[in-house]
Amino acid sequence: MTPAEKLAKRVKQATGMAWSDAAGLAGMAHARFETLAGVDAKDERAMIALDPYDAIQVRLAAWQSRNFGVPTTTQIVCGVGEELAEFDAAEPDSAEEDDAIGDVLIYCAQLCTAYRLSLRELIGQPIGHMSRWSVPGDRSVGSSGLLCHVAPKGGQ
């Protein structure tokens, strides 16, 4: 099963989305990533032309590889968990809460890159329910849980 198919399966299970919709979303995320895979993060013209989420993903992948190497999906998911703990401990509407949400988004971009999926296609998708981790008006935390669900379940 490809990463896109695994994601589609998990999206369908978590949200109740129809298989065709989930598969379409995952397929779009994979296809969009393939257009990003050849972009050079040092090419400013190419970077300016990208959607901001795509630019974040490309620059982050280059920075991560250059400074730390390629993380495992387990390391990435553990990072999300650590940031969710920081989010939970932060005062509402504080800089610490904003920082945790931003860091979750960064880890989600890394996880998308690991699975060759576009962050842009996935992060804006609605989650089937609001949870304790969901921030009204900001779907990045809730979306991250759905995305991170793919990592441990991918090997099962």
Secondary structure, DSSP 4 states (H G I P E B T S, - for coil): --HHHHHHHHHHHHH---HHHHHHHHHHHHHHHHHHTT--TT-HHHHHHS-HHHHHHHHHHHHHHHHH-PPPHHHHHHHHHHHHHHHHHSPTTSHHHHHHHHHHHHHHHHHHHHTT--HHHHHTSPPSS--TT-BTTB-HHHHHHHHHHHHHHHT-
